[in-house]
Amino acid sequence: MADFRIDPDGDAVLEARGAWTLDNFARLQPRLDQATPPTRPLPGVDLSGLSLLDSAGALLIARVLHRHRLDMAAVAGANEAQRALLAAALATLDQPVAHPRPPHWTDLFAHAGSATLELVAQVRRLLGFVGEVLMAVPTVLFRPRRWRPVSVVHHIEQTGVDALPIVALLSFMVGAVITFLGAVVLRDFGASVFAVELVSFSFLREFGVLLAAILLAGRTASAFTAQIGAMKAREEIDAIRTLGMDPIEVLVLPRLLALLIVVPLLSFVAMASGILGGLVICALSLEITPAMFLARFQDTFELRHFAVGIAKAPVFAVVIGLIGCLEGFKVEGSAESVGQRTTSSVVQSIFLVILLDAVFALVFQELGL
């Protein structure tokens, strides 16, 4: 049982007794503050009656000493360990407390500057990583023994075959929704038949490749970051370097090559699925039979729309692969860092895919394609 006593008839020394531990901290603190106000002189503290003393109990006694401007010379009856613990607690109270500065509206400029510097640093890291990959390509390209077809096939299966159902289903549903909403507007003008051009034009030029790229940015870029980040946390990348191999050649190039094969194929599947969704809605809601839809699609189809859409797929594949691998190499060895880099790779990949798609749209528009 922890307790204390101040004898008013004696020299008013605080006599601590029992176990001054964390379990008794909440009970002792208010009583001690009330019994030892700064206005009441306290010449010293007697710890001879203590049975236990931990850091919480030492903090209580140190507060009493600090409140009455006493030092360790005023402590009596303590053994060596208790004196050391009490001195450490007293030293922490003597340190000045740093109070955070209240927020100010000018902090917005500081945050904007920090974000700009971080963006510049990220661009520099990405350009440096692109340079490393470009330097590794000719080294592997002209040495067939260093090709890794098994790894490439594995990543094609992981990033392409496994993602095929969700890409096809999502594109089918988006195609159906676009056709239905477009038909509602076109019906007021008696031009429902132009819903065929609407869905084919939108999916061949934009939505097919964009949906496939966004899905892969969320699914594949995060997988690349998690895989490489976990290898770095387990020091497997250091082991690869120790064996005399280049991590770029072993880990990055097979993934990039797999994406260069997969993204155009998935984009084609997304185009076909979206147009198929439009065909189903036309047959069910617009009284346009599948034969009429296909005949109209054949009459209005232009190869340049397909070429414009599919030409963007390799660029999106390189961006997704580079960011996913780069963020994996930036993992700092903890599970928390793996999670942070995985989230960062998904955000960056989707942002750059949409940004590049907008740039491509403006460029092709200016070129008249």
N, C-alpha and C positions, 0 to 999 in steps of 0.2 A: 504494500500500500504506500503510495507516494504522498508525502505531506511536507509541510514546512511550519516553522514557528519563529515568531519575532518576540523576544522577551522585552516588554516595555520597561521593566524594572532594572534590567541589566544594561549592557552596552548596546542593545538594539541590533545585535548581529542576526542575520537571517540564518536559521539552522534548517538545512534540508535533510529530509529523512525518507527512507524507502527507495523504491525504484523509479527514478526519473527517466522514463522511456517514452517512446512514441505513443504507447497505449494510454498514458496518463496526460499527454500534452494538452488535449482540449479541455480537460478538467482543471489542470493547474494554471493555465495561462490567464484566465480572467481573475482568478483569486489572487494570483501573484501581482498582476497589474494594479489591482485595487489596494493590496497591502503595502506595496512599495512605490508610492507616488514620488515624483522628483522633489516635492516640497518636504518630504519626511527624510531626514538625514539617516543614512545607512552606512556605518563604518566598515562593514565587511560581511563575508559569507562563510559559513562553517559547513563543510561537506563531510564531516566525519560520520554522520549518520546515514550516508547513502549506501544502499546495497547494490544498485545498478545505475549506470549513467550511459545513455547513448547520445547521438548527435542532437536529437530533438530536445532532450533534457538539458544538454550543454547549451543549446541555443536559448532556452528559457533563462538559465543562470547568467549567460553572457548579456542578455537584454537588461537584466537587473544591474549588472556591473556598469554597462554602458549608460544606463539611465542616471546613475549616481556618480558618473565620471570616476569609476574605480578601475584599477588594473589588477594584474595577477597577484600582486603583493597583498591584496585585501582578501585573498582566498586562503582559507585554512582548512586543515583536515583532509585534503585531497591527495590521492596517490599520484604517481608519475603519469600513468595513462590518463587519468581524469584531468590532470592539469594540461596535458598536451591537447586533449579533445576540447577543453574549455578555451585554451589559447587560440585554437583554430577557429572556433565559433566566434570568439571576440574579434579576431582579425577580419572576419567577413563583415561584421557590423561596422568596422572602421572604414571600409571601402566606400567611396562615393557611389551613389546610385545614379545611373544614367537614365534620365527620363526622356522618352522619345519626343521629338519635336512635333507639335500639332500639325496636321496636314494644312497645306496652303494651296491656293489655286495655281500658284506658279509651279507647283510640283508636276502639273500636266506637261510642262515643257521638258522637265527632267525625264519623265517617263517616255515622252515622245523621242527624246534624244537617245535614251537607252535602247528603245525598240529599234530605232534606225541603225544604231551601231551593231546591234545583234543581227539585223537583217543583212547589213553589209558583210559582217563576218560569216554568216551562213552562205551568202552568195560566193564569197571567196573560197570557203571550204568546198562548196559544190563544184566550182570551176577547177580547183586543185584536184579533186577526186576524178573529174572528167579527164583531166590531163593524165593522171596515173593509169586510168583505164585505156586511154588512147595509146599510151606507150606500151601497154601490155598486149594490145591486139596484134601488132605485127610480129611480136615475139612468138606468139602461139600460132598465128595464121600460117606461117611458112614452116612449121614443125609439126607434121601430123601426129607424131608420137605423143605430143603434149595435149592433143585434143581429148576431151572428156565426154564421149558420146553417151556413156551410161548416166552421168550426172545430168546431161542435157535432157535426155528422155525422162528421167525421174522428175525434173522440174516441169517438163511439158505436161506430164500426167497430173502433177500437183496443182499447177496454175491453170491449166487449160481443161483437161478432161473433167476434173472435179468441179470446175466452175461452170461447165457447159449447161447443166439443167437450170441453174438460177438465172444465168444470162438469158437463155431462151424464154423462160417463163416471164421474167420481168419485162423483157422487150415486147413480148406478146401482149401483156397487160397494158403497157404504155401505148403501144400501137392502137389497141382497142379504144382506150380513153381518148386519145387524140382524134381518132376518126369519129367517135361519137360526138365529142364537143364541137368539132369542125362541122359535122353534118347538121347540128342544131342551128348554127349560124347560117350555113349555106342554104338550108331548107327555106329560110325566109326569102331568099332571092331566087328560089326555084333552080338552084345550081347544086343539088345534092350529089350529082354525078362527079363533081370536081373533088369530092372527098378522096377519090382514088389518087389524084395528083397530090393532094395534101399529104397523105400518109407516105406515099412513095418518095416524094421530094424530101420531106423532113427526115425520114429514116435513112435514105441513101446519102444525104449530105451531112447530117448532123447527129441525129439521135442514135443511130446504130453504133457508130464508133464511140460516141460520147458515153452512152450507157455502159458499153463493155469496158471502157477505160476507167470510169468511175468505180464500177464494181471491182475491177482488178486493183485499183488504187487502194480501196478499203480492205480487200481480202489478201492480195498478194504482197503489197508493200509492207503491210504489218507482219505477214508471215516471214518475209525476208529479214526484217529488222529483228524479230524475236529469235529466229534461228541463229543469225550471226551474233546478236547480242548475247545469247546464251553460250555460244562457243567462246566469246571473249571473256565472259564471266568465269568460265571453267578453264581459262588460259589455254584453250585449244589452238587459238590463232597464234599465240606465241610458240606453241609446239610446232605448228606448220612452218613458221619462219626458222625455227631451230633445225628443222629437217632440210632446210635449203630451198623450200618452195615459196612461191609468191602467193599470198592470200588473194590478191586481185585475180590471179590466173585460176586459182582453185575454187574460189567462192563466188566471185562476181561475174566473170565471163560466162560460165554455164547458165547462170540465172538470166543474164541479159539476152543470150542467144535463145533461150527458151521463150522469153517474153516476145522477142522479135518474131518468132514463129506463131505464138499463141494469139497475140492481140489482133492481128489481121484476120485470123480464122474466126475468132469469137466476134469480131466486128461484123463479119459476113453473116454469121448465125444470127446476130442481133438484128441486122437489117431484114433478113428473111422472116424472122419471128415477128417483128413489128408490122411488116406488111401483111403477114398472115393474120395478125390480130385485126388489122383494118378490113381484110377480106371477110372475116367472120362477122364483124359488126355491120358491114355493108349488106351481107346476106340476111342478117336477122332484123335489122332496123330500117334499112334504106331501100329494100326491095331491089337491090342490085345483086344479081346472081353471081356465083363464083366465075362462071364463064364470061359474063359481061365485065366483071372486075379484071380478070386476066387479059381480056381483049383490050380494055381501056389502058391497063398498065403497059401492055406491049406497044400500044400506039404512042403513048406519052413517054416511054422510058428513054432516057438519054444517058449514054455511057459516061459522059463527063461528070454527072452528079455522083455516080458510083466511084469514079476515079478520085474526085475531090474528097469523098468520105474516107476511102480506104488509104489514101496517101497520108492521112494524119495518124494512122495506127502505129507505124514504126516509131514516130516521134514520141507518142504517148508511152509506148513500150519502154523506150530508153529512159524517159523521165521517171516512170514508176520504178524501174529496176535500179537506177542510180540512187534515187532518194531512199528506197528501202534498204539497200546495202550500206549506204553512207551512214544512215542513222544507226544501223547495227554496229558499225565500227566505232561509233561515238559512245556506246554503252560503257559505263564506268565500273562495272563489276558487281552491281547489286540488283536484286529483283525489282526494286523501285525504279532504278535507272532504265531497266528493260521496258517497264511499263510506260515511262515518260517518253522514251525514244520511239516506241511503237505508236503512241498517240501522235507524236510529232510527225512521223513519217506519213501517216494517213492524212493528216491535215495538209501537209505540204504537197503531197501527191495530188489530192483532189483539187487544191487551189491552183496548182500549176497546170493541171489538165484543162480546167475550165478557162484559165487565162490564155493558154496557148490556143484553145479552140476559138476563143474570141479573136485572137490575132490572126489565125488562119482564115476566119470568116471575112475579116476586113481585107486581107491580102488577096484572097480569091475574088472578092467583090471588085477590087480595084483592077485585077487582071482580066475581069470579064468572064471568069469561068463559072 
